[in-house]
Every structure is written in C-alpha cells, then in structure tokens.
C-alpha cells in the first residue's frame, strides 16, 4: 500500500503496489482516496540492479498513466464516439 501516489497528470491518491523482486520495479495502481475510482498506474524502480539494468537508478519512474475519460458503450468494439 502506498499512502500518497501520484498519477501522470498529478492527481494524488492511494495505491495498491506490487514489487517485482527480479526487476526491482514497483507497480502501483492508483485510486482516488475518497471515491476509490481508478486514476491510473505508476511504475518506479526501487532496487538497483546489476549489468545494463544498473543504469536505472532507484527512484526513477519508468512508466506512468492517467485515466482521463470514461464511457459506457452498448457493444463490443464500439467506441464512445459511436455511442448515441
């Protein structure tokens, strides 16, 4: 659990985290603190590796995302723009 995680657009929330013991990366799924709506993901390097992977320093964000729009559609492969 991460008490203060930040998504790609700077929104703060709480996160459920999973540490990959092999790569040393921690993947965080970020949720709004009050509504628990999924905000996005954040991956950060937390352990220094060896070899070529040693170039990624602990604390480096390797991936981040933010969910900005949500929509409900009537069928598979239908995009929100097609929904009437």
PyMOL Python script that loads the backbone (N, CA, C, O; Angstrom):
from pymol import cmd

cmd.read_pdbstr("""\
ATOM      1  N   UNK A   1       0.846  -1.177   0.000  1.00  0.00           N
ATOM      2  CA  UNK A   1       0.000   0.000   0.000  1.00  0.00           C
ATOM      3  C   UNK A   1       0.892   1.242   0.000  1.00  0.00           C
ATOM      4  O   UNK A   1       1.868   1.315   0.747  1.00  0.00           O
ATOM      5  N   UNK A   2       0.548   2.214  -0.843  1.00  0.00           N
ATOM      6  CA  UNK A   2       1.256   3.490  -0.895  1.00  0.00           C
ATOM      7  C   UNK A   2       0.241   4.565  -0.527  1.00  0.00           C
ATOM      8  O   UNK A   2      -0.761   4.741  -1.220  1.00  0.00           O
ATOM      9  N   UNK A   3       0.501   5.287   0.570  1.00  0.00           N
ATOM     10  CA  UNK A   3      -0.458   6.270   1.072  1.00  0.00           C
ATOM     11  C   UNK A   3      -0.618   7.492   0.179  1.00  0.00           C
ATOM     12  O   UNK A   3      -1.707   8.063   0.117  1.00  0.00           O
ATOM     13  N   UNK A   4       0.445   7.909  -0.517  1.00  0.00           N
ATOM     14  CA  UNK A   4       0.365   9.084  -1.380  1.00  0.00           C
ATOM     15  C   UNK A   4       1.052   8.794  -2.707  1.00  0.00           C
ATOM     16  O   UNK A   4       2.262   8.973  -2.850  1.00  0.00           O
ATOM     17  N   UNK A   5       0.261   8.344  -3.669  1.00  0.00           N
ATOM     18  CA  UNK A   5       0.771   8.063  -5.009  1.00  0.00           C
ATOM     19  C   UNK A   5       0.219   9.122  -5.953  1.00  0.00           C
ATOM     20  O   UNK A   5      -0.847   9.687  -5.705  1.00  0.00           O
ATOM     21  N   UNK A   6       0.942   9.391  -7.035  1.00  0.00           N
ATOM     22  CA  UNK A   6       0.562  10.440  -7.983  1.00  0.00           C
ATOM     23  C   UNK A   6       0.497   9.857  -9.392  1.00  0.00           C
ATOM     24  O   UNK A   6       1.412   9.155  -9.823  1.00  0.00           O
ATOM     25  N   UNK A   7      -0.594  10.153 -10.110  1.00  0.00           N
ATOM     26  CA  UNK A   7      -0.721   9.656 -11.481  1.00  0.00           C
ATOM     27  C   UNK A   7      -0.025  10.602 -12.461  1.00  0.00           C
ATOM     28  O   UNK A   7       0.613  11.569 -12.045  1.00  0.00           O
ATOM     29  N   UNK A   8      -0.144  10.329 -13.742  1.00  0.00           N
ATOM     30  CA  UNK A   8       0.590  11.063 -14.777  1.00  0.00           C
ATOM     31  C   UNK A   8       0.189  12.532 -14.897  1.00  0.00           C
ATOM     32  O   UNK A   8       0.960  13.333 -15.426  1.00  0.00           O
ATOM     33  N   UNK A   9      -0.995  12.902 -14.419  1.00  0.00           N
ATOM     34  CA  UNK A   9      -1.421  14.302 -14.505  1.00  0.00           C
ATOM     35  C   UNK A   9      -1.361  15.010 -13.157  1.00  0.00           C
ATOM     36  O   UNK A   9      -1.832  16.139 -13.023  1.00  0.00           O
ATOM     37  N   UNK A  10      -0.778  14.344 -12.157  1.00  0.00           N
ATOM     38  CA  UNK A  10      -0.548  14.983 -10.866  1.00  0.00           C
ATOM     39  C   UNK A  10      -1.622  14.801  -9.818  1.00  0.00           C
ATOM     40  O   UNK A  10      -1.565  15.439  -8.766  1.00  0.00           O
ATOM     41  N   UNK A  11      -2.613  13.940 -10.075  1.00  0.00           N
ATOM     42  CA  UNK A  11      -3.652  13.686  -9.069  1.00  0.00           C
ATOM     43  C   UNK A  11      -3.110  12.746  -8.005  1.00  0.00           C
ATOM     44  O   UNK A  11      -2.470  11.743  -8.320  1.00  0.00           O
ATOM     45  N   UNK A  12      -3.365  13.071  -6.753  1.00  0.00           N
ATOM     46  CA  UNK A  12      -2.907  12.252  -5.637  1.00  0.00           C
ATOM     47  C   UNK A  12      -3.984  11.257  -5.242  1.00  0.00           C
ATOM     48  O   UNK A  12      -5.179  11.534  -5.342  1.00  0.00           O
ATOM     49  N   UNK A  13      -3.543  10.107  -4.797  1.00  0.00           N
ATOM     50  CA  UNK A  13      -4.459   9.077  -4.324  1.00  0.00           C
ATOM     51  C   UNK A  13      -3.695   8.031  -3.542  1.00  0.00           C
ATOM     52  O   UNK A  13      -2.518   8.204  -3.224  1.00  0.00           O
ATOM     53  N   UNK A  14      -4.381   6.948  -3.238  1.00  0.00           N
ATOM     54  CA  UNK A  14      -3.740   5.816  -2.570  1.00  0.00           C
ATOM     55  C   UNK A  14      -3.498   4.745  -3.626  1.00  0.00           C
ATOM     56  O   UNK A  14      -4.198   4.692  -4.638  1.00  0.00           O
ATOM     57  N   UNK A  15      -2.508   3.895  -3.388  1.00  0.00           N
ATOM     58  CA  UNK A  15      -2.183   2.877  -4.388  1.00  0.00           C
ATOM     59  C   UNK A  15      -1.990   1.512  -3.757  1.00  0.00           C
ATOM     60  O   UNK A  15      -1.530   1.374  -2.624  1.00  0.00           O
ATOM     61  N   UNK A  16      -2.355   0.526  -4.529  1.00  0.00           N
ATOM     62  CA  UNK A  16      -2.014  -0.859  -4.226  1.00  0.00           C
ATOM     63  C   UNK A  16      -0.753  -1.128  -5.030  1.00  0.00           C
ATOM     64  O   UNK A  16      -0.723  -0.874  -6.234  1.00  0.00           O
ATOM     65  N   UNK A  17       0.285  -1.637  -4.384  1.00  0.00           N
ATOM     66  CA  UNK A  17       1.574  -1.800  -5.047  1.00  0.00           C
ATOM     67  C   UNK A  17       2.020  -3.258  -5.061  1.00  0.00           C
ATOM     68  O   UNK A  17       1.700  -4.042  -4.166  1.00  0.00           O
ATOM     69  N   UNK A  18       2.767  -3.592  -6.106  1.00  0.00           N
ATOM     70  CA  UNK A  18       3.360  -4.932  -6.224  1.00  0.00           C
ATOM     71  C   UNK A  18       4.818  -4.749  -6.605  1.00  0.00           C
ATOM     72  O   UNK A  18       5.135  -4.089  -7.594  1.00  0.00           O
ATOM     73  N   UNK A  19       5.701  -5.339  -5.813  1.00  0.00           N
ATOM     74  CA  UNK A  19       7.137  -5.262  -6.083  1.00  0.00           C
ATOM     75  C   UNK A  19       7.581  -6.494  -6.858  1.00  0.00           C
ATOM     76  O   UNK A  19       7.340  -7.623  -6.430  1.00  0.00           O
ATOM     77  N   UNK A  20       8.224  -6.278  -7.991  1.00  0.00           N
ATOM     78  CA  UNK A  20       8.808  -7.363  -8.774  1.00  0.00           C
ATOM     79  C   UNK A  20      10.214  -7.585  -8.235  1.00  0.00           C
ATOM     80  O   UNK A  20      11.102  -6.764  -8.461  1.00  0.00           O
ATOM     81  N   UNK A  21      10.418  -8.671  -7.536  1.00  0.00           N
ATOM     82  CA  UNK A  21      11.702  -8.965  -6.918  1.00  0.00           C
ATOM     83  C   UNK A  21      12.831  -9.160  -7.906  1.00  0.00           C
ATOM     84  O   UNK A  21      13.994  -8.961  -7.555  1.00  0.00           O
ATOM     85  N   UNK A  22      12.520  -9.547  -9.134  1.00  0.00           N
ATOM     86  CA  UNK A  22      13.545  -9.768 -10.139  1.00  0.00           C
ATOM     87  C   UNK A  22      14.030  -8.461 -10.761  1.00  0.00           C
ATOM     88  O   UNK A  22      15.234  -8.220 -10.850  1.00  0.00           O
ATOM     89  N   UNK A  23      13.092  -7.620 -11.191  1.00  0.00           N
ATOM     90  CA  UNK A  23      13.470  -6.372 -11.869  1.00  0.00           C
ATOM     91  C   UNK A  23      13.693  -5.218 -10.900  1.00  0.00           C
ATOM     92  O   UNK A  23      14.347  -4.234 -11.247  1.00  0.00           O
ATOM     93  N   UNK A  24      13.155  -5.331  -9.687  1.00  0.00           N
ATOM     94  CA  UNK A  24      13.274  -4.245  -8.720  1.00  0.00           C
ATOM     95  C   UNK A  24      12.302  -3.109  -8.964  1.00  0.00           C
ATOM     96  O   UNK A  24      12.459  -2.032  -8.390  1.00  0.00           O
ATOM     97  N   UNK A  25      11.285  -3.329  -9.816  1.00  0.00           N
ATOM     98  CA  UNK A  25      10.283  -2.307 -10.086  1.00  0.00           C
ATOM     99  C   UNK A  25       9.056  -2.514  -9.206  1.00  0.00           C
ATOM    100  O   UNK A  25       8.649  -3.642  -8.931  1.00  0.00           O
ATOM    101  N   UNK A  26       8.469  -1.378  -8.766  1.00  0.00           N
ATOM    102  CA  UNK A  26       7.222  -1.434  -8.010  1.00  0.00           C
ATOM    103  C   UNK A  26       6.121  -0.843  -8.881  1.00  0.00           C
ATOM    104  O   UNK A  26       6.195   0.317  -9.286  1.00  0.00           O
ATOM    105  N   UNK A  27       5.102  -1.645  -9.167  1.00  0.00           N
ATOM    106  CA  UNK A  27       3.957  -1.191  -9.956  1.00  0.00           C
ATOM    107  C   UNK A  27       2.860  -0.766  -8.992  1.00  0.00           C
ATOM    108  O   UNK A  27       2.515  -1.502  -8.068  1.00  0.00           O
ATOM    109  N   UNK A  28       2.312   0.432  -9.212  1.00  0.00           N
ATOM    110  CA  UNK A  28       1.281   0.973  -8.336  1.00  0.00           C
ATOM    111  C   UNK A  28       0.009   1.222  -9.133  1.00  0.00           C
ATOM    112  O   UNK A  28       0.055   1.842 -10.195  1.00  0.00           O
ATOM    113  N   UNK A  29      -1.117   0.748  -8.637  1.00  0.00           N
ATOM    114  CA  UNK A  29      -2.421   1.070  -9.198  1.00  0.00           C
ATOM    115  C   UNK A  29      -3.009   2.132  -8.294  1.00  0.00           C
ATOM    116  O   UNK A  29      -3.221   1.882  -7.107  1.00  0.00           O
ATOM    117  N   UNK A  30      -3.276   3.313  -8.829  1.00  0.00           N
ATOM    118  CA  UNK A  30      -3.648   4.475  -8.032  1.00  0.00           C
ATOM    119  C   UNK A  30      -5.160   4.685  -8.059  1.00  0.00           C
ATOM    120  O   UNK A  30      -5.788   4.640  -9.117  1.00  0.00           O
ATOM    121  N   UNK A  31      -5.730   4.915  -6.878  1.00  0.00           N
ATOM    122  CA  UNK A  31      -7.169   5.113  -6.713  1.00  0.00           C
ATOM    123  C   UNK A  31      -7.436   6.413  -5.968  1.00  0.00           C
ATOM    124  O   UNK A  31      -6.645   6.822  -5.118  1.00  0.00           O
ATOM    125  N   UNK A  32      -8.561   7.065  -6.292  1.00  0.00           N
ATOM    126  CA  UNK A  32      -8.982   8.257  -5.572  1.00  0.00           C
ATOM    127  C   UNK A  32      -9.199   7.887  -4.105  1.00  0.00           C
ATOM    128  O   UNK A  32      -9.807   6.861  -3.800  1.00  0.00           O
ATOM    129  N   UNK A  33      -8.705   8.717  -3.217  1.00  0.00           N
ATOM    130  CA  UNK A  33      -8.765   8.422  -1.786  1.00  0.00           C
ATOM    131  C   UNK A  33     -10.193   8.303  -1.272  1.00  0.00           C
ATOM    132  O   UNK A  33     -10.467   7.451  -0.426  1.00  0.00           O
ATOM    133  N   UNK A  34     -11.104   9.129  -1.758  1.00  0.00           N
ATOM    134  CA  UNK A  34     -12.480   9.137  -1.240  1.00  0.00           C
ATOM    135  C   UNK A  34     -13.432   8.248  -2.024  1.00  0.00           C
ATOM    136  O   UNK A  34     -14.238   7.531  -1.431  1.00  0.00           O
ATOM    137  N   UNK A  35     -13.349   8.287  -3.361  1.00  0.00           N
ATOM    138  CA  UNK A  35     -14.311   7.543  -4.188  1.00  0.00           C
ATOM    139  C   UNK A  35     -13.811   6.162  -4.598  1.00  0.00           C
ATOM    140  O   UNK A  35     -14.600   5.316  -5.017  1.00  0.00           O
ATOM    141  N   UNK A  36     -12.517   5.933  -4.480  1.00  0.00           N
ATOM    142  CA  UNK A  36     -11.867   4.686  -4.879  1.00  0.00           C
ATOM    143  C   UNK A  36     -11.916   4.432  -6.382  1.00  0.00           C
ATOM    144  O   UNK A  36     -11.724   3.299  -6.824  1.00  0.00           O
ATOM    145  N   UNK A  37     -12.170   5.471  -7.170  1.00  0.00           N
ATOM    146  CA  UNK A  37     -12.154   5.364  -8.622  1.00  0.00           C
ATOM    147  C   UNK A  37     -10.705   5.207  -9.076  1.00  0.00           C
ATOM    148  O   UNK A  37      -9.813   5.891  -8.574  1.00  0.00           O
ATOM    149  N   UNK A  38     -10.477   4.303 -10.027  1.00  0.00           N
ATOM    150  CA  UNK A  38      -9.138   4.053 -10.556  1.00  0.00           C
ATOM    151  C   UNK A  38      -8.663   5.285 -11.323  1.00  0.00           C
ATOM    152  O   UNK A  38      -9.339   5.734 -12.249  1.00  0.00           O
ATOM    153  N   UNK A  39      -7.503   5.838 -10.944  1.00  0.00           N
ATOM    154  CA  UNK A  39      -6.953   7.030 -11.583  1.00  0.00           C
ATOM    155  C   UNK A  39      -5.895   6.709 -12.634  1.00  0.00           C
ATOM    156  O   UNK A  39      -5.826   7.380 -13.664  1.00  0.00           O
ATOM    157  N   UNK A  40      -5.074   5.692 -12.387  1.00  0.00           N
ATOM    158  CA  UNK A  40      -4.013   5.364 -13.323  1.00  0.00           C
ATOM    159  C   UNK A  40      -2.972   4.459 -12.705  1.00  0.00           C
ATOM    160  O   UNK A  40      -3.182   3.884 -11.637  1.00  0.00           O
ATOM    161  N   UNK A  41      -1.839   4.339 -13.394  1.00  0.00           N
ATOM    162  CA  UNK A  41      -0.744   3.472 -12.944  1.00  0.00           C
ATOM    163  C   UNK A  41       0.552   4.259 -12.861  1.00  0.00           C
ATOM    164  O   UNK A  41       0.708   5.317 -13.471  1.00  0.00           O
ATOM    165  N   UNK A  42       1.463   3.715 -12.096  1.00  0.00           N
ATOM    166  CA  UNK A  42       2.769   4.346 -11.882  1.00  0.00           C
ATOM    167  C   UNK A  42       3.749   3.211 -11.600  1.00  0.00           C
ATOM    168  O   UNK A  42       3.490   2.368 -10.741  1.00  0.00           O
ATOM    169  N   UNK A  43       4.856   3.183 -12.305  1.00  0.00           N
ATOM    170  CA  UNK A  43       5.884   2.173 -12.051  1.00  0.00           C
ATOM    171  C   UNK A  43       7.186   2.891 -11.739  1.00  0.00           C
ATOM    172  O   UNK A  43       7.597   3.791 -12.471  1.00  0.00           O
ATOM    173  N   UNK A  44       7.832   2.491 -10.655  1.00  0.00           N
ATOM    174  CA  UNK A  44       9.063   3.144 -10.219  1.00  0.00           C
ATOM    175  C   UNK A  44      10.113   2.083  -9.889  1.00  0.00           C
ATOM    176  O   UNK A  44       9.797   1.038  -9.319  1.00  0.00           O
ATOM    177  N   UNK A  45      11.348   2.360 -10.249  1.00  0.00           N
ATOM    178  CA  UNK A  45      12.469   1.475  -9.915  1.00  0.00           C
ATOM    179  C   UNK A  45      12.821   1.703  -8.454  1.00  0.00           C
ATOM    180  O   UNK A  45      13.094   2.835  -8.055  1.00  0.00           O
ATOM    181  N   UNK A  46      12.819   0.650  -7.652  1.00  0.00           N
ATOM    182  CA  UNK A  46      13.113   0.812  -6.225  1.00  0.00           C
ATOM    183  C   UNK A  46      14.396   0.118  -5.794  1.00  0.00           C
ATOM    184  O   UNK A  46      14.900   0.367  -4.699  1.00  0.00           O
ATOM    185  N   UNK A  47      14.930  -0.757  -6.652  1.00  0.00           N
ATOM    186  CA  UNK A  47      16.141  -1.508  -6.311  1.00  0.00           C
ATOM    187  C   UNK A  47      17.159  -1.371  -7.437  1.00  0.00           C
ATOM    188  O   UNK A  47      16.811  -1.477  -8.613  1.00  0.00           O
ATOM    189  N   UNK A  48      18.409  -1.137  -7.074  1.00  0.00           N
ATOM    190  CA  UNK A  48      19.461  -1.065  -8.092  1.00  0.00           C
ATOM    191  C   UNK A  48      19.804  -2.480  -8.549  1.00  0.00           C
ATOM    192  O   UNK A  48      20.025  -3.371  -7.729  1.00  0.00           O
ATOM    193  N   UNK A  49      19.846  -2.672  -9.852  1.00  0.00           N
ATOM    194  CA  UNK A  49      20.200  -3.959 -10.437  1.00  0.00           C
ATOM    195  C   UNK A  49      21.661  -3.949 -10.862  1.00  0.00           C
ATOM    196  O   UNK A  49      22.373  -2.972 -10.626  1.00  0.00           O
ATOM    197  N   UNK A  50      22.104  -5.017 -11.479  1.00  0.00           N
ATOM    198  CA  UNK A  50      23.481  -5.088 -11.967  1.00  0.00           C
ATOM    199  C   UNK A  50      23.478  -5.138 -13.491  1.00  0.00           C
ATOM    200  O   UNK A  50      22.424  -5.281 -14.111  1.00  0.00           O
ATOM    201  N   UNK A  51      24.634  -5.021 -14.077  1.00  0.00           N
ATOM    202  CA  UNK A  51      24.766  -5.074 -15.534  1.00  0.00           C
ATOM    203  C   UNK A  51      24.151  -3.856 -16.194  1.00  0.00           C
ATOM    204  O   UNK A  51      24.194  -2.752 -15.650  1.00  0.00           O
ATOM    205  N   UNK A  52      23.577  -4.065 -17.370  1.00  0.00           N
ATOM    206  CA  UNK A  52      22.961  -2.973 -18.122  1.00  0.00           C
ATOM    207  C   UNK A  52      21.809  -2.342 -17.328  1.00  0.00           C
ATOM    208  O   UNK A  52      21.588  -1.134 -17.407  1.00  0.00           O
ATOM    209  N   UNK A  53      21.078  -3.162 -16.564  1.00  0.00           N
ATOM    210  CA  UNK A  53      19.947  -2.666 -15.787  1.00  0.00           C
ATOM    211  C   UNK A  53      20.376  -1.755 -14.632  1.00  0.00           C
ATOM    212  O   UNK A  53      19.533  -1.092 -14.028  1.00  0.00           O
ATOM    213  N   UNK A  54      21.662  -1.716 -14.324  1.00  0.00           N
ATOM    214  CA  UNK A  54      22.162  -0.854 -13.254  1.00  0.00           C
ATOM    215  C   UNK A  54      22.090   0.619 -13.644  1.00  0.00           C
ATOM    216  O   UNK A  54      22.248   1.493 -12.791  1.00  0.00           O
ATOM    217  N   UNK A  55      21.853   0.902 -14.923  1.00  0.00           N
ATOM    218  CA  UNK A  55      21.740   2.283 -15.382  1.00  0.00           C
ATOM    219  C   UNK A  55      20.468   2.964 -14.874  1.00  0.00           C
ATOM    220  O   UNK A  55      20.403   4.191 -14.816  1.00  0.00           O
ATOM    221  N   UNK A  56      19.467   2.177 -14.511  1.00  0.00           N
ATOM    222  CA  UNK A  56      18.221   2.741 -13.986  1.00  0.00           C
ATOM    223  C   UNK A  56      18.372   2.893 -12.472  1.00  0.00           C
ATOM    224  O   UNK A  56      18.425   1.905 -11.740  1.00  0.00           O
ATOM    225  N   UNK A  57      18.440   4.133 -12.021  1.00  0.00           N
ATOM    226  CA  UNK A  57      18.655   4.408 -10.606  1.00  0.00           C
ATOM    227  C   UNK A  57      17.364   4.254  -9.811  1.00  0.00           C
ATOM    228  O   UNK A  57      16.283   4.547 -10.322  1.00  0.00           O
ATOM    229  N   UNK A  58      17.470   3.793  -8.556  1.00  0.00           N
ATOM    230  CA  UNK A  58      16.280   3.737  -7.698  1.00  0.00           C
ATOM    231  C   UNK A  58      15.618   5.109  -7.611  1.00  0.00           C
ATOM    232  O   UNK A  58      16.295   6.132  -7.501  1.00  0.00           O
ATOM    233  N   UNK A  59      14.300   5.118  -7.662  1.00  0.00           N
ATOM    234  CA  UNK A  59      13.540   6.356  -7.647  1.00  0.00           C
ATOM    235  C   UNK A  59      13.111   6.817  -9.032  1.00  0.00           C
ATOM    236  O   UNK A  59      12.301   7.736  -9.156  1.00  0.00           O
ATOM    237  N   UNK A  60      13.655   6.181 -10.087  1.00  0.00           N
ATOM    238  CA  UNK A  60      13.315   6.548 -11.455  1.00  0.00           C
ATOM    239  C   UNK A  60      11.927   6.015 -11.817  1.00  0.00           C
ATOM    240  O   UNK A  60      11.650   4.828 -11.644  1.00  0.00           O
ATOM    241  N   UNK A  61      11.064   6.889 -12.316  1.00  0.00           N
ATOM    242  CA  UNK A  61       9.749   6.475 -12.801  1.00  0.00           C
ATOM    243  C   UNK A  61       9.939   5.905 -14.201  1.00  0.00           C
ATOM    244  O   UNK A  61      10.434   6.593 -15.094  1.00  0.00           O
ATOM    245  N   UNK A  62       9.547   4.651 -14.390  1.00  0.00           N
ATOM    246  CA  UNK A  62       9.724   4.004 -15.690  1.00  0.00           C
ATOM    247  C   UNK A  62       8.436   3.975 -16.502  1.00  0.00           C
ATOM    248  O   UNK A  62       8.476   3.725 -17.707  1.00  0.00           O
ATOM    249  N   UNK A  63       7.294   4.225 -15.865  1.00  0.00           N
ATOM    250  CA  UNK A  63       6.011   4.254 -16.579  1.00  0.00           C
ATOM    251  C   UNK A  63       5.005   4.994 -15.720  1.00  0.00           C
ATOM    252  O   UNK A  63       5.015   4.873 -14.495  1.00  0.00           O
ATOM    253  N   UNK A  64       4.134   5.762 -16.366  1.00  0.00           N
ATOM    254  CA  UNK A  64       3.034   6.406 -15.662  1.00  0.00           C
ATOM    255  C   UNK A  64       1.878   6.603 -16.626  1.00  0.00           C
ATOM    256  O   UNK A  64       2.091   6.792 -17.824  1.00  0.00           O
ATOM    257  N   UNK A  65       0.656   6.560 -16.111  1.00  0.00           N
ATOM    258  CA  UNK A  65      -0.518   6.765 -16.947  1.00  0.00           C
ATOM    259  C   UNK A  65      -1.623   7.393 -16.115  1.00  0.00           C
ATOM    260  O   UNK A  65      -1.570   7.391 -14.885  1.00  0.00           O
ATOM    261  N   UNK A  66      -2.627   7.932 -16.801  1.00  0.00           N
ATOM    262  CA  UNK A  66      -3.782   8.517 -16.134  1.00  0.00           C
ATOM    263  C   UNK A  66      -5.030   8.251 -16.969  1.00  0.00           C
ATOM    264  O   UNK A  66      -5.005   8.401 -18.190  1.00  0.00           O
ATOM    265  N   UNK A  67      -6.097   7.863 -16.328  1.00  0.00           N
ATOM    266  CA  UNK A  67      -7.384   7.688 -16.988  1.00  0.00           C
ATOM    267  C   UNK A  67      -8.076   9.049 -16.962  1.00  0.00           C
ATOM    268  O   UNK A  67      -8.387   9.574 -15.893  1.00  0.00           O
ATOM    269  N   UNK A  68      -8.314   9.614 -18.140  1.00  0.00           N
ATOM    270  CA  UNK A  68      -8.905  10.953 -18.220  1.00  0.00           C
ATOM    271  C   UNK A  68     -10.386  10.920 -18.609  1.00  0.00           C
ATOM    272  O   UNK A  68     -11.150  11.792 -18.193  1.00  0.00           O
ATOM    273  N   UNK A  69     -10.795   9.937 -19.391  1.00  0.00           N
ATOM    274  CA  UNK A  69     -12.186   9.838 -19.837  1.00  0.00           C
ATOM    275  C   UNK A  69     -12.684   8.418 -19.648  1.00  0.00           C
ATOM    276  O   UNK A  69     -11.931   7.457 -19.805  1.00  0.00           O
ATOM    277  N   UNK A  70     -13.947   8.296 -19.313  1.00  0.00           N
ATOM    278  CA  UNK A  70     -14.604   7.001 -19.194  1.00  0.00           C
ATOM    279  C   UNK A  70     -15.924   7.083 -19.950  1.00  0.00           C
ATOM    280  O   UNK A  70     -16.540   8.146 -20.031  1.00  0.00           O
ATOM    281  N   UNK A  71     -16.349   5.954 -20.499  1.00  0.00           N
ATOM    282  CA  UNK A  71     -17.621   5.936 -21.206  1.00  0.00           C
ATOM    283  C   UNK A  71     -18.190   4.525 -21.190  1.00  0.00           C
ATOM    284  O   UNK A  71     -17.457   3.546 -21.045  1.00  0.00           O
ATOM    285  N   UNK A  72     -19.486   4.437 -21.339  1.00  0.00           N
ATOM    286  CA  UNK A  72     -20.176   3.157 -21.441  1.00  0.00           C
ATOM    287  C   UNK A  72     -20.717   3.053 -22.855  1.00  0.00           C
ATOM    288  O   UNK A  72     -21.319   3.996 -23.368  1.00  0.00           O
ATOM    289  N   UNK A  73     -20.500   1.906 -23.482  1.00  0.00           N
ATOM    290  CA  UNK A  73     -20.990   1.674 -24.845  1.00  0.00           C
ATOM    291  C   UNK A  73     -21.917   0.468 -24.838  1.00  0.00           C
ATOM    292  O   UNK A  73     -21.949  -0.300 -23.875  1.00  0.00           O
ATOM    293  N   UNK A  74     -22.666   0.309 -25.915  1.00  0.00           N
ATOM    294  CA  UNK A  74     -23.651  -0.771 -25.990  1.00  0.00           C
ATOM    295  C   UNK A  74     -23.086  -2.107 -26.425  1.00  0.00           C
ATOM    296  O   UNK A  74     -23.659  -3.151 -26.113  1.00  0.00           O
ATOM    297  N   UNK A  75     -21.968  -2.092 -27.141  1.00  0.00           N
ATOM    298  CA  UNK A  75     -21.460  -3.352 -27.661  1.00  0.00           C
ATOM    299  C   UNK A  75     -19.950  -3.389 -27.745  1.00  0.00           C
ATOM    300  O   UNK A  75     -19.273  -2.368 -27.630  1.00  0.00           O
ATOM    301  N   UNK A  76     -19.437  -4.601 -27.950  1.00  0.00           N
ATOM    302  CA  UNK A  76     -18.011  -4.778 -28.115  1.00  0.00           C
ATOM    303  C   UNK A  76     -17.538  -4.034 -29.357  1.00  0.00           C
ATOM    304  O   UNK A  76     -18.260  -3.943 -30.350  1.00  0.00           O
ATOM    305  N   UNK A  77     -16.334  -3.511 -29.293  1.00  0.00           N
ATOM    306  CA  UNK A  77     -15.690  -2.791 -30.389  1.00  0.00           C
ATOM    307  C   UNK A  77     -16.370  -1.473 -30.744  1.00  0.00           C
ATOM    308  O   UNK A  77     -16.001  -0.839 -31.733  1.00  0.00           O
ATOM    309  N   UNK A  78     -17.348  -1.054 -29.963  1.00  0.00           N
ATOM    310  CA  UNK A  78     -17.976   0.243 -30.171  1.00  0.00           C
ATOM    311  C   UNK A  78     -17.192   1.275 -29.364  1.00  0.00           C
ATOM    312  O   UNK A  78     -16.922   1.070 -28.181  1.00  0.00           O
ATOM    313  N   UNK A  79     -16.834   2.367 -29.997  1.00  0.00           N
ATOM    314  CA  UNK A  79     -16.115   3.422 -29.291  1.00  0.00           C
ATOM    315  C   UNK A  79     -17.122   4.430 -28.723  1.00  0.00           C
ATOM    316  O   UNK A  79     -18.247   4.515 -29.214  1.00  0.00           O
ATOM    317  N   UNK A  80     -16.735   5.186 -27.703  1.00  0.00           N
ATOM    318  CA  UNK A  80     -17.663   6.159 -27.131  1.00  0.00           C
ATOM    319  C   UNK A  80     -18.192   7.163 -28.162  1.00  0.00           C
ATOM    320  O   UNK A  80     -19.327   7.623 -28.045  1.00  0.00           O
ATOM    321  N   UNK A  81     -17.384   7.504 -29.165  1.00  0.00           N
ATOM    322  CA  UNK A  81     -17.840   8.443 -30.198  1.00  0.00           C
ATOM    323  C   UNK A  81     -18.984   7.858 -31.021  1.00  0.00           C
ATOM    324  O   UNK A  81     -19.800   8.605 -31.560  1.00  0.00           O
ATOM    325  N   UNK A  82     -19.052   6.529 -31.125  1.00  0.00           N
ATOM    326  CA  UNK A  82     -20.109   5.880 -31.899  1.00  0.00           C
ATOM    327  C   UNK A  82     -21.386   5.729 -31.106  1.00  0.00           C
ATOM    328  O   UNK A  82     -22.462   5.586 -31.688  1.00  0.00           O
ATOM    329  N   UNK A  83     -21.288   5.759 -29.770  1.00  0.00           N
ATOM    330  CA  UNK A  83     -22.454   5.579 -28.923  1.00  0.00           C
ATOM    331  C   UNK A  83     -23.370   6.802 -29.076  1.00  0.00           C
ATOM    332  O   UNK A  83     -22.894   7.937 -29.115  1.00  0.00           O
ATOM    333  N   UNK A  84     -24.629   6.574 -29.159  1.00  0.00           N
ATOM    334  CA  UNK A  84     -25.530   7.673 -29.424  1.00  0.00           C
ATOM    335  C   UNK A  84     -26.229   8.106 -28.230  1.00  0.00           C
ATOM    336  O   UNK A  84     -27.034   9.035 -28.289  1.00  0.00           O
TER     337      UNK A  84
END
""", "prot")
cmd.dss("prot")
cmd.show_as("cartoon", "prot")
cmd.util.cbc("prot")
cmd.orient("prot")
